[in-house]
Amino acid sequence: MAKVTLTNSAADPVHVDQKPKFTSLQDGLGRTIQLRTLDPLQKSRVVMAVGADNAANSIYMGAFAFPAACVVYIDDVGFGLPQNLKQIDAVLAELGAEGMDAIEKHMLAEYEVTKAKAEAEEAQKVLSAEQAAAKN
């Protein structure tokens, strides 16, 4: 049997597409809010942080807990992933109405983009199905 050896040259370029680490937005007070995208582990930790009663409240989770957990910076003030309800409340208090409004608008815009993509994909499937039927 032949032996195969693979080597990578240090001179070979490595291209890695990296997304921006955080999404930045401005609130009504002119503050820059930077948001992280929560991964499944972070989401589960937020659920544990708020407790069972609050976690069962989908409106609270979607409108307050998860958006607060996404905040990484407000201007130069950093925020880690909340570990308990008091930390979530502290982020919400710091955001205030202006910060929450900016996050809500950002999330709504993301939803609209995702919805438009899904509708376009569905329209393409229908068109493909019609074209396939026309061939028969």
Backbone as a chain_set.jsonl record, in Angstrom:
{"seq": "MAKVTLTNSAADPVHVDQKPKFTSLQDGLGRTIQLRTLDPLQKSRVVMAVGADNAANSIYMGAFAFPAACVVYIDDVGFGLPQNLKQIDAVLAELGAEGMDAIEKHMLAEYEVTKAKAEAEEAQKVLSAEQAAAKN", "coords": {"N": [[0.844, -1.18, 0.0], [0.511, 2.226, -0.77], [2.056, 5.043, 0.7], [0.778, 8.091, 1.731], [1.522, 11.458, 2.066], [0.578, 14.498, 3.328], [1.222, 17.913, 3.127], [1.229, 21.271, 4.214], [2.187, 24.254, 2.863], [3.86, 26.963, 4.352], [3.794, 29.213, 2.928], [1.464, 29.179, 1.507], [-1.444, 30.978, 0.904], [-3.939, 31.762, 3.296], [-7.268, 32.197, 3.314], [-9.757, 33.657, 5.079], [-13.048, 34.348, 5.51], [-14.404, 36.65, 7.57], [-17.078, 37.549, 9.547], [-18.308, 40.694, 10.708], [-17.707, 41.191, 14.133], [-19.56, 42.313, 15.865], [-22.79, 43.907, 15.693], [-23.45, 47.235, 15.028], [-25.398, 49.985, 16.156], [-27.269, 53.042, 16.389], [-28.835, 54.84, 19.009], [-31.678, 56.906, 20.006], [-30.513, 58.786, 21.632], [-28.076, 59.176, 20.633], [-26.185, 57.358, 21.343], [-23.892, 54.663, 20.769], [-24.705, 51.423, 20.23], [-23.638, 48.168, 20.548], [-24.228, 44.959, 19.336], [-24.263, 41.451, 19.968], [-24.573, 38.278, 18.296], [-26.465, 35.788, 19.593], [-25.416, 32.538, 20.373], [-26.53, 29.057, 20.439], [-25.752, 27.989, 22.977], [-25.341, 30.308, 24.518], [-27.95, 31.337, 24.461], [-29.276, 29.351, 25.914], [-28.104, 29.712, 28.385], [-29.046, 32.237, 29.056], [-31.743, 31.669, 29.356], [-31.596, 30.045, 31.62], [-30.626, 31.953, 33.375], [-32.743, 33.769, 33.738], [-34.63, 32.278, 34.996], [-37.174, 29.753, 35.562], [-39.926, 30.584, 35.581], [-39.935, 33.138, 34.294], [-38.71, 32.402, 31.895], [-40.66, 30.891, 30.689], [-42.352, 32.768, 29.74], [-42.854, 33.901, 26.764], [-43.066, 36.405, 25.543], [-41.705, 38.138, 27.276], [-39.129, 37.004, 27.074], [-38.504, 37.289, 24.313], [-38.823, 40.037, 23.881], [-37.428, 41.377, 25.85], [-35.43, 39.903, 27.54], [-33.668, 38.378, 25.751], [-32.915, 40.45, 23.836], [-31.587, 42.2, 25.655], [-29.507, 40.544, 26.482], [-28.045, 40.416, 24.178], [-26.632, 42.766, 24.041], [-23.463, 44.152, 23.888], [-21.834, 46.389, 24.073], [-22.477, 49.679, 25.195], [-21.849, 52.633, 24.008], [-18.739, 53.069, 25.312], [-18.964, 51.308, 27.377], [-18.788, 48.096, 28.523], [-20.616, 44.982, 28.379], [-21.104, 41.836, 29.713], [-22.309, 38.469, 29.072], [-25.426, 38.144, 30.552], [-25.804, 36.702, 33.776], [-27.75, 36.393, 35.622], [-31.06, 37.432, 36.693], [-30.951, 40.023, 37.775], [-28.765, 41.155, 36.456], [-29.701, 41.239, 33.843], [-31.798, 43.028, 34.199], [-30.255, 45.264, 34.85], [-28.965, 45.854, 32.426], [-31.196, 46.436, 30.864], [-32.109, 48.713, 32.219], [-29.985, 50.447, 31.729], [-30.12, 50.657, 28.938], [-32.615, 51.886, 28.554], [-35.595, 53.548, 27.263], [-34.917, 54.629, 24.767], [-32.701, 53.108, 23.871], [-33.816, 50.519, 23.808], [-35.77, 50.945, 21.891], [-34.184, 51.394, 19.613], [-32.972, 48.882, 19.339], [-35.243, 47.269, 18.937], [-36.148, 48.307, 16.462], [-33.988, 47.592, 14.852], [-34.103, 44.771, 15.047], [-36.599, 44.319, 13.884], [-36.098, 45.203, 11.271], [-34.213, 43.276, 10.493], [-35.87, 41.025, 10.562], [-37.675, 41.645, 8.49], [-35.975, 41.549, 6.265], [-35.223, 38.836, 6.299], [-37.741, 37.682, 5.959], [-38.413, 38.643, 3.388], [-36.448, 37.36, 1.857], [-37.195, 34.675, 2.244], [-39.729, 34.688, 1.045], [-39.004, 35.275, -1.586], [-37.516, 32.999, -2.215], [-39.539, 31.078, -2.047], [-41.22, 31.945, -4.103], [-39.515, 31.465, -6.233], [-39.386, 28.672, -6.134], [-42.032, 28.006, -6.79], [-42.143, 29.057, -9.365], [-40.215, 27.443, -10.609], [-41.463, 24.971, -10.354], [-43.708, 25.41, -11.957], [-42.462, 25.77, -14.424], [-41.335, 23.262, -14.761], [-43.671, 21.74, -14.937], [-44.693, 22.776, -17.271], [-42.989, 21.778, -19.155], [-43.712, 19.155, -19.37]], "CA": [[0.0, 0.0, 0.0], [1.286, 3.457, -0.889], [1.949, 5.992, 1.81], [0.474, 9.438, 1.256], [1.847, 12.482, 3.046], [0.059, 15.818, 2.971], [1.865, 19.01, 3.835], [0.786, 22.616, 3.856], [3.286, 25.197, 2.83], [3.604, 28.184, 5.109], [3.608, 30.287, 1.96], [0.114, 29.12, 0.96], [-2.316, 31.965, 1.556], [-5.145, 31.275, 3.951], [-8.294, 33.232, 3.238], [-10.868, 33.393, 5.974], [-14.047, 35.413, 5.548], [-14.899, 36.84, 8.92], [-18.158, 38.512, 9.698], [-18.04, 41.62, 11.802], [-17.989, 40.534, 15.398], [-20.754, 42.888, 16.469], [-23.607, 44.815, 14.894], [-23.534, 48.536, 15.691], [-26.535, 50.839, 15.838], [-27.362, 54.276, 17.185], [-30.153, 55.064, 19.586], [-32.17, 58.279, 19.927], [-29.65, 59.673, 22.417], [-26.784, 59.259, 19.965], [-25.258, 56.338, 21.844], [-23.616, 53.53, 19.899], [-24.983, 50.143, 20.89], [-23.112, 47.051, 19.786], [-24.956, 43.736, 19.661], [-23.731, 40.148, 19.567], [-25.559, 37.271, 17.925], [-26.391, 34.734, 20.596], [-25.38, 31.155, 19.882], [-27.453, 28.239, 21.239], [-25.303, 27.883, 24.364], [-25.633, 31.58, 25.18], [-29.399, 31.411, 24.65], [-29.667, 28.465, 27.018], [-27.651, 30.331, 29.642], [-29.965, 33.331, 29.358], [-32.956, 31.023, 29.871], [-31.307, 29.639, 33.004], [-30.421, 33.163, 34.171], [-34.007, 34.428, 34.077], [-35.447, 31.39, 35.818], [-38.22, 29.002, 34.863], [-41.163, 31.359, 35.396], [-39.727, 34.155, 33.253], [-38.372, 31.736, 30.638], [-41.908, 30.403, 30.103], [-43.032, 33.933, 29.192], [-42.185, 34.134, 25.48], [-43.019, 37.842, 25.261], [-40.588, 38.675, 28.068], [-37.868, 36.505, 26.535], [-38.245, 37.859, 23.001], [-38.833, 41.497, 23.861], [-36.562, 41.975, 26.869], [-34.264, 39.137, 28.001], [-32.719, 38.12, 24.667], [-32.291, 41.693, 23.368], [-30.639, 42.687, 26.664], [-28.342, 39.66, 26.466], [-27.284, 40.685, 22.952], [-25.856, 43.996, 24.177], [-22.061, 43.975, 24.25], [-21.351, 47.713, 24.468], [-23.217, 50.922, 25.002], [-20.674, 53.494, 23.873], [-17.525, 52.345, 25.703], [-19.253, 50.473, 28.544], [-18.965, 46.714, 28.1], [-21.555, 44.129, 29.097], [-20.955, 40.408, 29.464], [-23.568, 37.736, 28.992], [-26.05, 38.169, 31.883], [-25.817, 35.437, 34.499], [-28.931, 36.338, 36.483], [-32.107, 38.401, 36.361], [-30.515, 41.374, 38.136], [-27.884, 41.652, 35.405], [-30.567, 41.574, 32.707], [-32.47, 44.274, 34.573], [-29.279, 46.357, 34.791], [-28.777, 46.206, 31.015], [-32.435, 47.091, 30.429], [-32.125, 50.053, 32.81], [-28.989, 51.249, 31.015], [-30.639, 50.912, 27.596], [-33.729, 52.817, 28.605], [-36.559, 53.487, 26.162], [-34.25, 54.943, 23.501], [-31.897, 51.957, 23.476], [-34.707, 49.414, 23.455], [-36.411, 51.304, 20.619], [-33.202, 51.162, 18.547], [-32.816, 47.43, 19.182], [-36.479, 46.77, 18.332], [-36.141, 48.686, 15.045], [-32.969, 46.751, 14.206], [-34.622, 43.405, 14.963], [-37.69, 44.341, 12.903], [-35.48, 45.295, 9.945], [-33.652, 41.948, 10.201], [-37.004, 40.147, 10.285], [-38.202, 41.983, 7.172], [-35.023, 41.028, 5.275], [-35.369, 37.38, 6.305], [-39.049, 37.384, 5.375], [-38.34, 38.905, 1.95], [-35.654, 36.275, 1.267], [-38.015, 33.46, 2.254], [-40.774, 34.852, 0.031], [-38.354, 35.171, -2.892], [-37.194, 31.586, -2.415], [-40.804, 30.384, -2.292], [-41.651, 32.321, -5.453], [-38.633, 30.759, -7.17], [-39.81, 27.265, -6.138], [-43.295, 27.943, -7.536], [-41.796, 29.282, -10.766], [-39.529, 26.232, -11.076], [-42.47, 23.916, -10.473], [-44.517, 25.726, -13.135], [-41.642, 25.519, -15.596], [-41.219, 21.821, -14.892], [-44.965, 21.256, -15.394], [-44.879, 23.213, -18.651], [-42.178, 20.905, -19.997], [-44.408, 17.874, -19.533]], "C": [[0.886, 1.239, 0.0], [1.026, 4.36, 0.298], [1.758, 7.392, 1.237], [0.767, 10.414, 2.377], [1.351, 13.822, 2.531], [0.791, 16.866, 3.782], [1.284, 20.312, 3.343], [1.989, 23.52, 3.906], [2.904, 26.437, 3.621], [3.349, 29.35, 4.171], [2.206, 30.285, 1.348], [-0.774, 30.138, 1.67], [-3.543, 31.286, 2.149], [-6.135, 32.425, 3.956], [-9.466, 32.828, 4.12], [-11.805, 34.586, 5.937], [-14.572, 35.508, 6.965], [-15.993, 37.89, 8.905], [-17.736, 39.52, 10.767], [-18.48, 40.969, 13.108], [-19.305, 41.023, 16.004], [-21.496, 43.752, 15.45], [-23.73, 46.116, 15.677], [-24.768, 49.288, 15.226], [-26.54, 52.033, 16.772], [-28.769, 54.394, 17.764], [-30.511, 56.547, 19.498], [-31.339, 59.271, 20.708], [-28.271, 59.829, 21.788], [-25.763, 58.247, 20.466], [-25.071, 55.251, 20.802], [-23.815, 52.259, 20.713], [-24.455, 49.048, 19.985], [-23.764, 45.774, 20.289], [-24.197, 42.511, 19.182], [-24.883, 39.294, 19.084], [-25.398, 36.124, 18.903], [-26.351, 33.366, 19.923], [-26.284, 30.31, 20.785], [-27.041, 28.104, 22.715], [-25.607, 29.161, 25.133], [-27.129, 31.739, 25.427], [-29.839, 30.542, 25.818], [-29.246, 29.046, 28.357], [-28.54, 31.508, 30.04], [-31.26, 32.764, 29.928], [-32.745, 30.611, 31.325], [-31.174, 30.866, 33.909], [-31.735, 33.802, 34.604], [-34.881, 33.572, 34.982], [-36.622, 30.826, 35.046], [-39.476, 29.829, 34.593], [-41.016, 32.389, 34.283], [-39.435, 33.514, 31.899], [-39.626, 31.216, 29.935], [-42.707, 31.533, 29.453], [-42.326, 34.338, 27.894], [-42.103, 35.619, 25.125], [-41.858, 38.483, 26.013], [-39.249, 38.272, 27.458], [-37.524, 37.202, 25.216], [-38.112, 39.366, 22.989], [-37.842, 42.127, 24.837], [-35.292, 41.172, 27.16], [-33.242, 38.907, 26.892], [-32.115, 39.408, 24.103], [-31.274, 42.259, 24.37], [-29.365, 41.846, 26.663], [-27.474, 39.88, 25.232], [-26.383, 41.904, 23.08], [-24.445, 43.679, 24.661], [-21.485, 45.296, 24.767], [-22.45, 48.735, 24.287], [-22.143, 51.99, 25.125], [-19.444, 52.676, 24.283], [-17.734, 51.445, 26.92], [-19.574, 49.063, 28.069], [-19.929, 45.947, 28.985], [-21.287, 42.682, 28.722], [-22.324, 39.766, 29.324], [-24.189, 37.689, 30.396], [-26.12, 36.769, 32.499], [-27.017, 35.293, 35.433], [-29.888, 37.462, 36.096], [-31.696, 39.828, 36.694], [-29.608, 41.973, 37.069], [-28.681, 42.015, 34.144], [-31.29, 42.882, 32.984], [-31.524, 45.467, 34.493], [-29.04, 46.798, 33.353], [-30.019, 46.935, 30.509], [-32.517, 48.52, 30.971], [-31.146, 50.974, 32.093], [-29.464, 51.596, 29.604], [-31.714, 51.985, 27.602], [-34.628, 52.666, 27.386], [-35.876, 53.711, 24.818], [-33.441, 53.758, 22.99], [-32.752, 50.782, 23.05], [-35.408, 49.695, 22.131], [-35.46, 51.044, 19.453], [-33.016, 49.672, 18.28], [-34.053, 46.839, 18.52], [-36.538, 47.085, 16.841], [-35.142, 47.834, 14.267], [-33.492, 45.328, 14.015], [-35.757, 43.311, 13.947], [-37.132, 44.407, 11.481], [-34.865, 43.953, 9.546], [-34.756, 40.96, 9.843], [-37.539, 40.39, 8.884], [-37.289, 41.452, 6.067], [-35.16, 39.516, 5.164], [-36.677, 36.96, 5.658], [-39.027, 37.567, 3.862], [-37.539, 37.809, 1.243], [-36.473, 34.996, 1.179], [-39.108, 33.535, 1.193], [-40.191, 34.733, -1.377], [-38.004, 33.723, -3.217], [-38.456, 30.785, -2.73], [-41.321, 30.696, -3.694], [-40.81, 31.604, -6.506], [-39.019, 29.282, -7.253], [-41.085, 27.098, -6.96], [-43.013, 28.107, -9.029], [-41.119, 28.045, -11.356], [-40.516, 25.088, -11.269], [-43.35, 24.147, -11.711], [-43.737, 25.455, -14.413], [-41.498, 24.017, -15.838], [-42.53, 21.224, -15.415], [-45.199, 21.619, -16.858], [-44.092, 22.335, -19.619], [-42.881, 19.581, -20.291], [-45.566, 18.062, -20.415]], "O": [[1.899, 1.284, 0.698], [-0.085, 4.426, 0.825], [2.504, 7.816, 0.355], [0.317, 10.225, 3.507], [1.678, 14.225, 1.414], [0.96, 16.718, 4.992], [0.894, 20.432, 2.182], [2.724, 23.54, 4.894], [1.765, 26.899, 3.565], [2.761, 30.357, 4.565], [1.797, 31.273, 0.739], [-0.846, 30.154, 2.898], [-4.104, 30.357, 1.567], [-5.878, 33.486, 4.524], [-10.081, 31.781, 3.919], [-11.417, 35.702, 6.285], [-15.124, 34.544, 7.495], [-15.847, 38.967, 8.327], [-16.904, 39.219, 11.623], [-19.502, 40.284, 13.165], [-20.063, 40.244, 16.581], [-20.916, 44.254, 14.486], [-24.076, 46.101, 16.859], [-25.138, 49.237, 14.053], [-25.89, 52.025, 17.817], [-29.759, 54.09, 17.099], [-29.735, 57.348, 18.977], [-31.44, 60.476, 20.479], [-27.405, 60.517, 22.328], [-24.603, 58.279, 20.056], [-25.988, 54.952, 20.038], [-23.175, 52.053, 21.745], [-24.781, 49.0, 18.799], [-23.846, 45.53, 21.493], [-23.566, 42.53, 18.125], [-26.039, 39.552, 19.421], [-24.314, 35.553, 19.026], [-27.142, 33.073, 19.026], [-26.76, 30.809, 21.805], [-27.899, 28.105, 23.598], [-26.077, 29.107, 26.269], [-27.534, 32.222, 26.485], [-30.679, 30.95, 26.62], [-29.951, 28.891, 29.354], [-28.761, 31.748, 31.227], [-31.814, 33.317, 30.879], [-33.624, 30.81, 32.163], [-31.565, 30.823, 35.075], [-31.834, 34.322, 35.715], [-35.773, 34.086, 35.657], [-37.014, 31.356, 34.006], [-40.027, 29.778, 33.494], [-41.887, 32.496, 33.42], [-39.866, 34.028, 30.867], [-39.646, 31.112, 28.708], [-43.642, 31.272, 28.696], [-41.314, 35.038, 27.928], [-41.152, 36.04, 24.466], [-41.112, 39.281, 25.445], [-38.343, 39.096, 27.338], [-36.395, 37.65, 25.021], [-37.369, 39.919, 22.177], [-37.458, 43.284, 24.668], [-34.19, 41.705, 27.04], [-32.063, 39.211, 27.074], [-30.901, 39.462, 23.905], [-30.216, 42.745, 23.969], [-28.267, 42.379, 26.825], [-26.286, 39.56, 25.248], [-25.45, 42.056, 22.292], [-24.251, 43.033, 25.69], [-20.753, 45.326, 25.756], [-23.247, 48.664, 23.351], [-21.599, 52.223, 26.204], [-19.147, 51.67, 23.639], [-16.771, 50.877, 27.437], [-20.516, 48.857, 27.305], [-20.05, 46.218, 30.18], [-21.248, 42.341, 27.539], [-23.356, 40.426, 29.44], [-23.535, 37.238, 31.336], [-26.451, 35.791, 31.828], [-27.273, 34.215, 35.968], [-29.562, 38.325, 35.28], [-32.056, 40.754, 35.968], [-29.675, 43.173, 36.805], [-28.362, 42.99, 33.464], [-31.384, 43.744, 32.111], [-31.938, 46.562, 34.112], [-28.925, 47.994, 33.087], [-29.907, 47.938, 29.804], [-32.945, 49.43, 30.262], [-31.442, 52.149, 31.873], [-29.234, 52.708, 29.13], [-31.72, 52.88, 26.758], [-34.44, 51.759, 26.575], [-36.218, 53.056, 23.834], [-33.491, 53.44, 21.802], [-32.46, 50.122, 22.054], [-35.617, 48.78, 21.334], [-35.88, 50.531, 18.416], [-32.915, 49.252, 17.127], [-33.931, 45.995, 17.633], [-36.93, 46.235, 16.042], [-35.425, 47.406, 13.148], [-33.339, 44.748, 12.94], [-35.858, 42.319, 13.225], [-37.643, 43.736, 10.585], [-34.981, 43.537, 8.393], [-34.598, 40.151, 8.929], [-37.829, 39.436, 8.161], [-37.772, 40.96, 5.047], [-35.206, 38.973, 4.06], [-36.717, 35.993, 4.897], [-39.565, 36.736, 3.13], [-37.911, 37.377, 0.152], [-36.45, 34.309, 0.158], [-39.381, 32.544, 0.515], [-40.819, 34.151, -2.261], [-38.173, 33.273, -4.35], [-38.433, 29.908, -3.593], [-41.806, 29.805, -4.391], [-41.325, 31.185, -7.543], [-38.983, 28.699, -8.337], [-41.202, 26.153, -7.74], [-43.574, 27.388, -9.857], [-41.422, 27.649, -12.482], [-40.416, 24.327, -12.232], [-43.693, 23.203, -12.422], [-44.303, 24.957, -15.386], [-41.536, 23.558, -16.98], [-42.51, 20.31, -16.239], [-45.828, 20.863, -17.598], [-44.488, 22.17, -20.773], [-42.665, 18.969, -21.337], [-46.296, 17.109, -20.688]]}, "num_chains": 1, "name": "protein.A"}
